[in-house]
């Protein structure tokens, strides 16, 4: 019996990690919520544990296992840093060796969800804050998102 292809999407930020499992037709089959996975604020081990937890919960709700995943997109806070690309790339390759993956920042998820044409400006003000923009020609850039030590004035996290 052929199993249906499943796809996962993850939004990993400072406050929470949300994983969704979807069928090829776009139906959401499972949802998993875990604590924050911003490795800069919770550490690498805790960030990866949050990913494990959110994905396991989503797969359990979908009634399936990691081997059923064909692809995963991770939108992670700080994913534009080389260190983060290595951390989360290694996580996917270890946990989901047969799945294709894409790693983007959580701000890029907001931009993609809110701009059907793929360009515009995303402003995030959650545990941290960042502005992420993409031009019609594909150039992108950021302002902020460096954390409270370097300036995170629009964030919800107190600096105390």
C-alpha positions in Angstrom: 0.0 0.0 0.0 1.4 3.4 -1.0 1.4 6.0 1.8 0.3 9.5 0.9 3.1 12.1 0.8 3.1 14.4 3.8 4.7 17.8 4.2 5.7 19.7 7.3 6.0 23.4 8.0 7.6 24.8 11.2 7.5 28.3 12.6 10.2 28.5 15.3 10.5 31.6 17.3 11.4 32.8 20.8 8.1 32.0 22.4 6.9 28.9 20.6 7.5 26.3 17.9 4.5 25.4 15.8 4.7 22.4 13.4 1.9 21.6 10.9 1.6 18.4 8.9 -0.2 18.6 5.6 -1.3 16.3 2.8 -0.3 17.1 -0.8 -3.7 18.8 -1.4 -3.0 21.3 1.4 -5.3 19.8 4.1 -3.7 20.2 7.6 -3.6 16.8 9.2 -1.7 17.5 12.4 -0.6 20.4 14.6 2.1 20.4 17.3 3.0 23.1 19.6 6.1 23.3 21.8 8.2 25.9 23.6 10.5 28.4 21.8 13.3 27.3 19.5 15.3 30.4 19.0 18.7 28.9 19.6 20.2 32.3 20.6 17.9 32.6 23.5 17.2 28.9 24.6 20.4 27.2 23.4 21.0 24.7 20.7 19.9 21.6 22.7 16.7 23.2 23.8 15.9 24.5 20.4 16.4 21.1 18.8 14.3 19.5 21.6 11.5 22.0 20.9 11.6 21.0 17.2 11.5 17.3 18.1 8.5 17.9 20.4 6.5 20.0 18.0 7.1 17.7 15.1 6.3 14.6 17.1 3.0 16.1 18.4 2.0 17.1 14.8 2.8 13.7 13.4 1.0 11.9 16.3 -2.1 14.0 15.5 -1.7 13.2 11.8 -1.4 9.5 12.7 1.9 9.1 11.0 5.7 8.9 11.5 8.7 11.0 10.3 9.4 8.5 7.5 6.2 9.7 5.8 7.5 13.3 5.4 8.5 14.1 1.9 9.6 17.7 2.6 9.8 20.2 5.4 10.1 24.0 5.5 11.6 25.4 8.7 11.0 29.1 9.3 13.4 29.7 12.3 14.3 32.8 14.2 17.9 33.6 13.2 18.0 31.2 10.3 19.9 33.7 8.1 23.0 33.2 10.3 25.5 30.6 9.0 25.6 29.0 12.5 21.8 28.5 12.5 21.9 27.1 9.0 24.3 24.4 10.2 22.4 23.7 13.4 19.0 23.3 11.8 20.4 21.7 8.6 22.1 19.0 10.7 18.9 18.5 12.7 16.9 17.8 9.5 19.5 15.6 8.0 19.7 13.6 11.2 15.9 13.4 12.0 14.5 13.3 8.5 17.3 12.0 6.2 14.9 11.3 3.3 13.0 14.6 3.3 13.9 17.6 1.2 14.1 20.7 3.3 14.2 24.5 3.1 15.4 26.7 5.9 14.3 30.3 6.0 13.9 32.9 8.7 10.6 33.2 10.6 10.2 36.7 9.0 10.4 35.2 5.6 7.4 33.0 6.5 5.4 36.1 7.3 6.4 37.7 4.0 5.5 34.6 2.0 2.1 34.2 3.8 1.1 37.9 3.4 2.4 38.6 -0.1 1.2 36.4 -2.9 3.7 38.0 -5.3 6.6 37.2 -3.1 7.8 40.7 -2.4 7.0 43.3 0.2 7.8 44.0 3.9 7.2 41.9 7.0 7.3 43.4 10.4 7.5 41.0 13.4 7.2 42.1 17.0 7.0 39.1 19.2 9.6 37.9 21.7 12.0 39.7 19.3 11.6 42.1 16.5 12.7 42.3 12.9 11.7 43.9 9.6 12.3 41.8 6.5 11.9 43.1 3.0 12.1 41.6 -0.5 12.0 43.6 -3.7 10.2 42.5 -6.9 13.7 41.7 -8.3 14.4 39.3 -5.4 16.8 41.3 -3.3 16.2 41.0 0.4 17.3 42.7 3.5 16.6 43.0 7.2 16.5 45.6 9.9 16.8 44.5 13.5 16.4 41.0 14.7 19.7 41.1 16.6 18.3 40.5 20.1 18.1 42.7 23.2 21.8 43.3 23.6 22.2 45.0 20.2 18.8 46.7 20.1 15.4 45.1 20.0 13.2 48.0 20.9 10.0 46.8 19.2 10.1 43.4 20.9 7.6 42.2 23.5 10.4 40.7 25.7 11.4 43.1 28.5 15.1 44.0 28.7 15.2 43.8 32.5 
